[in-house]
Amino acid sequence: MAPTIRQRDFLKLDCEIVLYGGAAGCGKSEALLMWLAEGVGKGIKDYSAIIFRRTYKQLEKSNDSLEAKAYRIYPALGGKYNKTKRQWRFPGGEIIELGALEREISVLDHQGPSYHRVAFDELTHFTLGQFDFLKTRIRRLKGCPITLGIRASANPGGPGHGWVKAMFISPEALHFLRGLGPRDPTPAGSVFWNGYVAFVPAKASDNPFLDFDDYEARLMSVTDPITRARMMNGDWDVAEGLQIREEWLRYYGTRGEHLFPVQIADRLPLPSAIDSRTLRRFATIDTAGTSADKAKEARGKSPSWSVVAVWDYWRQADLLFLRHVWRKQVDWSGLKAGVSEELRTWNVRKALIENAHIGSTLATELKTVCDFDLIGPTIPGMNDTGEKAKLSRAMASGLLTRLESGRLLLPEERPPWLIAYIDELLAWAGLEDDPADQIDVSSYAAYHCRKSAAAWGGIIK
């Protein structure tokens, strides 16, 4: 199969991480399979590669599945498929595997193996944690004639929309995509960089093998305008039902102990620098491992995380600075050790923790480390168990209002923990099964600021 013009632009990149696609029908899966096949016949000892879909059903669901598409490409290279192992083996001993990551912990199935190349088909179906873990499984051998790394495809939308957009889709790429109509081909050579990662946009109009008129008519019949815009135009801006908008997010820079707020409109005059040592530091904690958490995971839902968020609050301007987030899935001993270490590292003297059995027990265990307040019925909605419980907390605590008004600021640098935090915020629709552990600790923080400001006599103007 000969690659299209846009697929060639994708295949010739020699950087480590690239995202291809955006709109439907542009040959995303085929591009990934071609990229993996570049290691076949090159004399690379023990060449090993893998391509993931989120579930095994997605690998083989139809005649247009990833498995079916591999059958159209790999036999011409001498490949033989072992369906039981889901492995293509080639005459030189090379192996290309088809894999799935159905649960967050499925990455541990790949803790031993290492790969020359890893691909994710429909990256927005995966979590940032899964993506980051597989990066560690790529091995680099001296003299290897091909570039190692990760390639991915994606349509906008899906549970990972937020983190994929934040990682790959630069403002320049968004501006470029807004200027293209559904029938406009993507200009050859169009590649956009966001730091060290690249994005190669492509649409159905770039695929000469597709009956575009028929495909366009079918997409136009989709009644949901959000889905239609994403599938036809690769539009990363549109969203429906999400609670937090990207334009609400505000940032601050750091230099030593000083903080520098940026992007704050309609605010009282701010000093050029704020000494963080003069601010009120506290932490908010949410613990996983309740019976509800375990029942949720048993039903195949995303497991909950234990989270510690460290904050600095400046009451003069009612500004809340997020300093750090610790987020892990740990047992009881790991929870105690992790929380204790975070509180000591950040010199936290005040912490708020959910008033559940695990939370109150943890507060008792760590009472020598920090002064704990138990958060519970004092936040309206805190005891709700219905579908909108976390949304009720976010609204009642003032978190959504604080975000919209730009009074919650994030580090201007983008460490991995912050990408995961932003991902959760931007993908959150307020539903029961949406990951929201970091949103909950943010609700606790917003409530604490509101309560504290009232106790101190309001905000100083």
C-alpha positions in Angstrom: 0.0 0.0 0.0 1.5 3.4 -1.1 1.3 6.1 1.6 -0.7 9.3 0.9 1.0 12.7 0.9 0.0 13.4 4.5 1.1 9.9 5.5 4.5 10.5 3.9 4.8 13.8 5.9 4.1 11.7 9.0 6.5 8.9 8.2 9.5 11.0 7.4 9.6 12.7 10.8 12.5 11.4 12.9 11.5 12.8 16.3 10.5 10.6 19.2 6.7 11.4 19.6 4.2 12.3 16.9 0.4 12.6 16.7 -1.2 12.0 13.3 -4.8 12.8 12.2 -7.6 14.7 13.8 -10.5 14.1 11.4 -12.0 10.8 10.5 -11.2 8.9 7.3 -7.6 10.2 6.8 -5.9 6.8 7.1 -4.6 7.1 10.6 -4.4 3.4 11.5 -2.7 2.5 8.2 -0.1 5.3 8.9 0.7 3.7 12.3 1.0 0.2 10.8 3.3 1.5 8.1 5.5 3.2 10.6 5.9 0.0 12.7 6.7 -1.9 9.5 9.7 0.3 8.9 11.7 -1.9 11.2 11.0 -5.0 9.1 13.8 -6.2 6.8 16.4 -3.8 8.2 18.5 -6.4 10.0 17.5 -5.0 13.4 18.2 -7.8 15.9 15.2 -8.7 17.9 13.0 -5.9 16.4 9.9 -5.7 18.5 7.0 -3.2 18.1 3.5 -3.0 19.4 0.3 -1.1 18.5 -2.5 -0.6 21.1 -6.2 -0.1 21.0 -8.0 0.5 24.3 -9.9 -2.9 24.2 -9.4 -6.2 22.5 -12.8 -6.0 20.9 -11.6 -2.8 19.1 -8.7 -4.7 17.6 -10.8 -7.2 15.7 -14.4 -5.8 15.7 -15.0 -5.5 12.0 -13.5 -5.8 8.5 -12.2 -2.3 9.1 -10.5 -3.1 12.4 -6.8 -2.7 13.2 -6.4 -6.5 12.7 -8.1 -6.4 9.3 -6.0 -3.5 8.2 -2.8 -5.2 9.2 -3.8 -8.1 7.0 -3.8 -5.7 4.0 -0.2 -4.6 4.7 1.9 -7.1 6.5 1.6 -10.3 4.3 3.3 -8.5 1.5 6.3 -8.2 3.8 6.3 -11.9 4.5 4.4 -11.5 7.8 2.5 -14.4 9.4 -0.2 -13.8 12.0 -0.6 -15.7 15.2 -4.1 -14.8 16.3 -3.7 -16.5 19.7 -0.7 -14.3 20.6 -1.9 -11.4 18.4 1.6 -11.2 16.9 2.9 -10.7 13.3 6.2 -12.5 12.7 8.4 -11.7 9.8 11.2 -13.7 8.0 13.9 -11.8 9.8 12.5 -12.6 13.2 10.8 -9.2 13.7 7.6 -9.1 15.7 4.8 -6.6 15.6 2.2 -7.1 18.3 -1.4 -6.0 18.6 -2.2 -5.1 22.2 -4.9 -3.5 24.5 -4.9 -1.6 27.7 -8.4 -2.2 29.0 -7.7 -1.0 32.6 -5.2 1.4 34.1 -3.1 -1.4 35.6 -3.0 -3.2 32.2 0.3 -1.4 31.6 1.9 -3.8 34.1 1.5 -6.6 31.6 4.3 -4.8 29.7 6.6 -4.1 32.6 9.0 -6.8 31.4 9.1 -6.5 27.6 10.7 -3.6 25.8 10.0 -2.3 22.3 11.7 -0.4 19.6 8.5 1.3 18.6 5.1 1.8 20.3 1.9 3.1 18.7 -1.5 4.1 20.1 -4.5 4.0 17.8 -7.1 6.6 19.0 -4.9 8.1 21.7 -7.8 9.9 23.4 -9.2 6.5 24.5 -6.1 6.1 26.8 -4.9 7.8 29.9 -1.9 10.0 30.3 -0.6 7.5 32.9 -0.7 4.6 30.4 1.0 6.7 27.7 3.8 7.8 30.1 4.4 4.2 31.3 4.8 2.8 27.8 7.4 5.5 27.1 9.6 3.7 29.6 9.4 0.4 27.7 11.2 1.8 24.6 14.8 0.6 24.3 17.6 2.3 22.4 20.4 0.2 20.9 23.6 1.6 19.4 23.6 1.8 15.7 19.9 1.2 15.2 19.0 2.3 11.7 15.5 3.6 12.5 14.2 6.2 15.0 12.7 4.8 18.1 9.8 6.3 19.8 6.0 6.6 19.9 3.4 7.4 17.2 -0.3 7.9 17.8 -3.5 8.7 16.0 -6.5 10.5 17.4 -9.9 12.1 16.7 -10.9 15.0 19.0 -13.2 13.9 21.9 -13.1 10.9 24.1 -12.0 10.7 27.8 -8.5 11.7 27.0 -9.4 14.8 24.9 -8.0 17.2 27.4 -4.5 15.8 27.9 -4.0 14.9 24.3 -4.9 18.4 23.2 -2.7 20.0 25.9 0.3 17.8 24.9 0.0 18.0 21.1 -2.2 20.7 19.8 -0.5 24.1 19.9 -2.2 27.5 19.4 -0.7 27.7 15.9 -2.2 24.3 15.0 -5.6 25.4 16.3 -5.5 28.6 14.2 -4.4 26.6 11.2 -7.2 24.1 11.5 -9.9 26.9 11.9 -8.9 28.2 8.5 -9.5 24.9 6.6 -12.9 23.8 5.4 -13.9 20.1 5.3 -13.1 19.8 1.6 -9.9 21.8 1.7 -6.9 19.4 1.6 -4.2 19.9 4.2 -1.2 21.5 2.6 1.7 19.2 2.2 4.4 19.6 4.8 2.1 21.0 7.4 3.6 19.9 10.8 3.1 21.7 14.1 5.4 21.5 17.1 4.4 21.8 20.8 7.7 21.6 22.6 9.4 18.4 21.6 6.3 16.6 20.2 4.9 17.0 16.7 1.3 17.0 15.3 0.6 16.1 11.7 -3.0 17.1 10.9 -4.9 15.2 8.2 -8.6 14.9 7.0 -10.7 12.6 4.8 -10.0 15.0 1.9 -6.4 14.0 2.2 -7.2 10.4 1.5 -7.3 9.6 -2.3 -8.4 6.0 -1.6 -11.7 7.2 0.1 -15.0 8.0 -1.7 -15.0 11.4 -0.2 -18.4 12.5 -1.5 -20.1 9.5 0.0 -18.2 9.8 3.3 -19.0 13.5 3.6 -22.7 12.9 3.0 -22.7 10.3 5.8 -20.9 12.6 8.2 -23.3 15.4 7.4 -26.2 13.2 8.4 -24.8 13.0 11.9 -27.2 15.1 14.0 -24.9 15.9 16.8 -23.0 19.1 15.7 -20.1 18.4 18.1 -19.4 14.9 16.7 -19.8 16.2 13.2 -17.3 19.0 13.7 -14.8 16.6 15.3 -15.1 13.9 12.6 -15.2 16.2 9.6 -12.8 19.0 10.5 -10.7 17.5 13.3 -12.0 20.4 15.5 -10.2 20.2 18.9 -12.1 23.3 20.2 -15.7 22.0 20.3 -17.0 20.3 23.4 -20.3 19.4 24.9 -21.3 18.8 28.5 -17.8 19.6 29.9 -17.9 21.7 33.1 -14.5 23.5 32.8 -13.3 25.5 29.9 -9.6 25.8 28.9 -9.8 29.6 28.7 -10.6 29.7 32.4 -7.2 28.4 33.3 -4.7 31.0 34.6 -1.0 30.5 35.4 1.8 31.9 37.5 5.6 31.8 37.1 8.1 31.0 39.9 11.5 32.3 40.8 12.9 31.0 44.0 10.3 31.6 46.7 8.4 34.2 44.6 5.3 33.8 42.5 4.5 35.9 39.4 0.8 35.8 38.4 0.1 36.1 34.7 -3.0 36.3 32.5 -5.2 37.8 35.2 -7.6 40.3 33.7 -9.8 42.7 35.6 -7.9 42.3 38.8 -6.7 44.7 41.4 -3.1 45.9 40.8 -0.7 43.2 41.7 2.9 43.5 42.8 5.6 42.3 40.4 6.3 39.4 42.7 4.5 37.7 45.6 6.6 36.1 48.3 5.1 32.6 48.8 6.3 32.6 52.4 3.8 35.3 53.3 0.9 33.2 51.9 -1.2 30.7 53.8 -0.2 27.2 52.8 -2.4 24.2 53.3 -3.1 20.8 51.7 -6.3 19.0 50.7 -6.5 15.2 50.7 -8.8 12.7 49.1 -8.3 9.0 49.9 -9.2 6.0 47.7 -10.0 2.5 48.9 -13.5 2.9 50.2 -16.1 0.1 49.6 -17.6 2.3 46.9 -14.3 2.7 45.2 -13.7 -1.1 45.2 -17.2 -1.8 43.9 -16.7 0.7 41.1 -13.4 -0.9 40.0 -15.0 -4.4 40.2 -17.5 -3.2 37.7 -14.7 -2.3 35.3 -14.9 1.4 36.0 -11.8 3.6 36.3 -10.3 3.1 39.8 -10.1 6.0 42.2 -6.8 7.6 43.2 -5.5 9.0 46.5 -4.6 12.6 46.0 -2.7 15.3 48.0 -2.8 18.8 46.7 -0.7 21.6 48.1 -1.9 25.2 47.9 -0.9 28.7 48.7 -3.7 31.2 49.4 -3.3 35.0 49.1 -6.4 36.5 50.7 -5.6 40.1 49.8 -6.6 39.3 46.2 -8.4 36.0 46.8 -6.0 34.1 44.7 -5.4 30.4 45.1 -2.1 28.9 43.8 -1.8 25.2 43.2 1.8 24.3 44.1 1.9 20.5 43.7 -0.3 17.3 43.3 0.7 13.8 44.5 -1.7 11.3 43.0 -1.2 7.5 43.3 -3.1 4.2 43.7 -1.5 2.8 46.8 -2.3 0.5 49.7 -2.7 1.7 53.3 1.0 1.7 54.1 1.7 3.5 50.8 -1.0 6.0 51.6 0.4 6.9 55.0 4.0 7.1 53.7 3.1 9.1 50.6 0.9 11.6 52.4 3.4 12.1 55.2 6.2 12.7 52.8 4.3 15.3 50.8 3.2 17.2 53.9 6.8 17.2 55.3 8.4 18.1 51.9 6.1 21.1 51.4 6.2 22.1 55.1 2.4 21.9 55.3 0.9 22.8 58.7 -2.8 22.6 57.9 -4.6 19.9 55.9 -8.2 19.2 55.0 -9.2 15.6 54.5 -12.5 13.9 53.6 -14.5 12.9 56.6 -14.7 9.2 55.7 -13.4 6.3 57.7 -10.1 6.2 55.9 -9.7 9.9 56.0 -10.4 10.2 59.8 -8.1 7.2 60.5 -5.3 8.7 58.4 -5.7 12.1 60.2 -5.3 10.3 63.5 -2.2 8.3 62.3 -0.5 11.5 61.1 -1.6 14.0 63.7 2.1 14.6 64.6 2.8 15.7 61.1 0.1 18.2 60.5 -3.1 19.8 61.9 -6.0 18.1 60.2 -9.5 19.4 59.6 -12.2 16.8 58.6 -14.3 18.0 55.6 -17.7 16.5 55.4 -21.3 17.7 55.7 -20.1 21.3 56.0 -19.9 21.4 52.1 -23.4 21.1 50.7 -23.4 18.0 48.5 -20.5 16.4 50.3 -22.7 13.5 51.4 -24.5 13.1 48.1 -24.1 9.7 46.6 -26.0 10.3 43.4 -24.7 10.8 39.9 -24.0 14.6 40.4 -22.3 14.4 43.8 -18.9 15.7 42.7 -20.5 18.3 40.5 -22.6 19.4 43.5 -19.4 19.8 45.6 -17.6 21.7 42.8 -20.5 24.2 42.5 -21.3 24.5 46.2 -17.7 25.0 47.2 -17.2 27.8 44.7 -14.6 25.9 42.6 -16.3 26.5 39.3 -16.8 30.2 40.0 -13.2 30.5 41.1 -11.9 28.8 38.0 -14.1 30.9 35.7 -13.0 34.2 37.4 -9.3 33.2 37.1 -8.7 33.0 40.8 -7.2 29.6 40.8 -3.7 29.7 39.3 -1.5 26.8 38.0 2.3 26.6 37.5 3.4 28.1 34.2 5.8 25.1 33.7 4.1 21.9 32.7 5.5 19.0 34.9 3.8 15.6 34.4 1.6 16.0 37.4 0.1 19.2 36.1 -0.7 17.7 32.7 -2.6 15.0 34.5 -4.4 17.6 36.6 -5.4 19.7 33.6 -6.4 16.6 31.7 -8.9 15.7 34.5 -10.3 19.3 34.6 -10.8 19.7 30.9 -12.3 16.2 30.4 -14.8 16.4 33.3 -18.5 16.3 32.5 -19.6 16.0 36.1 -20.8 12.4 35.7 -20.5 9.6 38.2 -17.9 7.6 36.4 -15.7 10.6 35.3 -12.3 10.7 37.0 -12.6 13.5 39.5 -10.3 12.8 42.5 -8.2 15.9 41.7 -11.4 18.0 41.2 -12.6 16.9 44.6 -9.4 18.1 46.4 -9.8 21.4 44.4 -13.4 21.7 45.7 -12.1 21.2 49.3 -9.5 24.0 48.7 -12.1 26.4 47.2 -14.4 25.8 50.1 -11.5 26.4 52.6 -10.7 29.7 51.0 -14.3 30.8 51.1 -14.7 29.8 54.7 -11.4 31.3 55.8 -12.1 34.6 54.0 -15.4 34.9 55.9 -13.6 34.2 59.2 -11.0 36.8 58.4 -13.6 39.4 57.6 -13.7 39.1 53.9 -11.2 39.8 51.1 -9.0 42.9 51.5 -9.7 45.3 48.7 
